[in-house]
Amino acid sequence: MPDMWSDLLTCFDLRLRPTTPSAQDGGRPEPPPARRSTLTVFEAPCQQIEHHRLFGGQLLGQFVRAATRACPSKVVKSLHVLFANEGKSDSPVYYIVQRQQEGRTYASLTITARQKRDVIATAMVSMHVGEEGREHQTVDGIPALPGPEHRRDIALMPWETRATSDLDSTEVGPPDYELWMRTPGVEDDLNPAILAYATDLGPIGTALRPLDGIGQTGTGTDFTSATITHSVWFHREVRVDDWLLLRHHSPLVAHGRCFGRGDILTEDGILVASFAQEGLLRFRPS
């Protein structure tokens, strides 16, 4: 297996592609003539991970990269993704970006992620140019950064993470989870994509905490799970190579689904982003 950090950075290196279909590119549909000038298509490689199923965080990060590449004068303000079909890591993903509106301050895009002949996810993206103005935030105080003895080895997070609780535990706990993270140094334009990627790793595990005898390592045996929809709001500029706190809360598990939300804060308590997720969560019979 390749080095996971280098492999992840490679995934965020999108290639601009022509908007006409070709057999070797998976048969992408040709855009309608009336909208041809508004379409941009990017090709992205996939993470090389053991279970060969695309991780939703990869798609979230690549949606952010596609939006910023297509509309470089603005930054992503919010991202809202619907996961339609399971993707595989053995072929690239094509991101078809359509500009719905672009003005001096705001822009809106729709992005379709296709793999071979399937639509695997769609996104609505709102973009913005930063503005000066009054500021106010209301968040609970954050704890001190846990010491090195609380380091966690989290699959699909190839960087330093710390937490005082463990989503792999099968003991009952509150539906809350606080995870600290800090990546190696990255280029400025990669920060939002990596942050979006990281928000997909904790919501379902957090929803499982109140359930006795169930931890997130039970996926595939005790339960089946997958992300259905996921949203990220970027409030302020962020650096992922500084310590960040991902604060998760899950208020609901019901009808074969779970719901979670969270905030992302800097070490000094500045709210930089928020996220929410609906997940599929089906339990196996006892």
N, C-alpha and C positions, 0 to 999 in steps of 0.2 A: 504494500500500500504506500502511496506517496505521502510525504510530509503534509499533515492536515492543514497547517497554517498556509503554506505555499499553495496548496491545492485550492483552498478557499479564495485566496487572492487571485488566482488564475480564473476562477469562476466569475469574478467581477470584472474581468477584462473582456467587455463585449465588443464584437466586431460588427461594423456597419455592413449591411447586406443590400443588394438590389431588391426592389419591390416586385419583381417579376418572379414567378415560381420556376423551380427546376426540380428534376427528379432527385438529384443528389442532395437537395436541401429539404427533403421530406414533403415536397408537394405543397408549399405554402400557397394560399389562394392569392390570385392577382387582385389588387384593390380595385374598387369601382372607379371608373374613369373620372367621375365628377369629384371624387375625393382624393385622387392620386397624389396631389401636391401636399396633402396634409399627413401622409403616411411615412413612417420611418420604420425600418426593420433591422433588428440586431440579432446576431447569433451568439449564444453563450454556451460554454462547456458546462458539464455537470461534475459535482463532487464525486470522487471515487471512494465510496463508502461500502462497507461489507455487505449490507442487506440489499444493495442495488435498487432501492426505492428512493425516489427523490425526497429530500428533506424539505419541508415547507419553508423553513428559514432561508434556504438557498433561493427559492423563488421570490420571497419577500425582498431580499437584498438585490436580486437581479432586476426586479420591477423598479426599485429605487434608482439603480444604475441606468436602466433604459430611459426613465423619465428625465434624469439630469443630463444624459447624453443628448436626448432629443430637444431639450429646452434648457440650454446651458446658462441662460441669463437669469434663471430663477432657481430656487431650492424647493425641495419637496416639503409641503406643509402637512399633508395628510395622505395616507395610503389605505385603500379599502379593497381587500382581495377576497374573491370567492374561488375556492378550490373545487374544480369540476371533476377531474379524473386523475387517477394515480399516474405519476410520471416515473420513468426509469432512467438510470444513470448511464445507459449504454449509448445514448445519442444526444446531440445538442438540443437546446431549447431555442425557439425563435420567438422574439418579442416584437409584436406588431403594434406600433405606437400611433395613435390617431389624435391629433389636436382638435379638441372640441371648441376651445376658446383660448385666445392669448391676447392679453392687453399689456399695459405698461407695468402693472403691479401683480396681477393674478393670471394664472393659466390653468386650464383643466384638460386632462388627457384621459383617454381610455386605452388600456394596453391589454392585448390578448397574448397569452403564452401558449404556443403550440409545440407539440413534439410529434414528429412523424405526421399523421393525419388527425391527431386528436387535439382538442382544446383542453389543456390541463388546468388553466387558471385564467381568470380575468381580473382586471384591476381598474378602479377609478382613482385618479391621482390629482390632487390639488397642489398647485405650485404658487410661490409667492416671492416677491422681492422684499427684503427686510426693510422695516420702517421704524423710525424713532417715535417714541410715545411713552405715556405713563406705564409703570409696571407694578404689579401686585400679584402675590401668590399666597395660597393658604394650604399648607401641607403639615402633617404631623412631623415632629422632630425626628431626626434620623439617629440611629445608634452609632457608636464608634466603630471604625473599621475593625473586624475581627483579626486576631493575630494569625501568624503563619500556621499555627497548629490547627486552624480551621480550613485549611486549603482543601478543595474538593477536586476530584478528577471527574469531569463531566464530559461524557461522550458528545462529540460534535462541537464542543467549545475548546478549540486548540489555543487556549490562553489561560492566564491565572484567574482562578475563581475561589471565593471563600464564602462559607455559610455556616451558621450555627445549628441548622437543622438539615435533615437529609431526606430528599424526596424518594430515595430508594427504601427507606424504612417502612416496615409494615405496621408500625405502632400508630395508634390513633393520635391525631394532632389537629390543631385548628387549621382551617382552609386558608392559611397565610404562609408566605415564603419570602424570605429576603436573601437575595443573592448579590454578592459583590463581584465585580469583574474588572479586569484591566488587560488590554491586549498589548502585544508588542507595538512599536511605533508604526504608524500608517500615514499615507498621504492624506491631505485634508479632504479630498473629494470622496474618500472611501468611508468616512466616519458614519454617515447616515445609513449606508447599506449594511455595514457590519452591525450597527445597533438594531436595525430591523430584523436581521438574521437572528440575533440573540433573543428577541422577544418571543420566539416560537418555541422555546425549549422548556419553559416552566409552567404554563397555565394548566395543562392537563394533570401533571403531577401534583400541583397544588390542590386541584379539585379532589384528588384521591385521598388526601391526608385524613379527613374525618372517617374514612372507611376502615374498619378493623381488618387486619390481615392482608391489606392490599397496598402495594407500593408500585411505583412506576416501572420497576423491573418486571412486573407481571404482564406487560404488554405481550400479546400473542399467546399467553397461556391463561391468565385469569380474566383478561379483557382484551378487546380490540379498540384501538383509538386512532383518530386522524383529525387533522384540522379541517374545519368546514369553512369558516370565514375568519378573517383576521384584519384588524385595523391598527394603524400606528399614526400618532399625531406628533409632529416635531415642533416643539414650542420655542426652543432656542438652539443656537449652535452648540455642538457637542464634540468632545474628543473621547474616543473609546480607549485611547492609551493612557488616560487618567482613570482613577478609580471611580466607578459608577455603581450605584445601588439600584437593582431591579426589585421593586417591591410588588409582590403578587397577592391577589385576593380572589377567591372563587366563592361566590354566594350561592351557587346552584349546581346540582346534578339532578337531572330529571329527563324522562322520556328518551333514554338512550343518547343524551347529549350532556355536555357540561359547558359552563360559562365562566370566564375569568377576565379580570382586568388588572391593570397595574400602572405604576408610575416609575419613571427613571430619574434619579437625582444624582447630583454630584456629591462629592465627599463633604462639601460645605453646605449642602441642603438646597441647591438650586434645582428646580424642576425643569428638566430639559426635554422630556418626551413622556407620552402616555400610550397605552396599548390596550386592546380588548380582543378576546378570542372566543368563538364558539367551536366546540370540538365534538366529534362523534365519540361516544363512550358506551360500548356494549359489553356487558359482563357475561362470562360463560356460566352455564348452570353449575351449581355446587356439586 
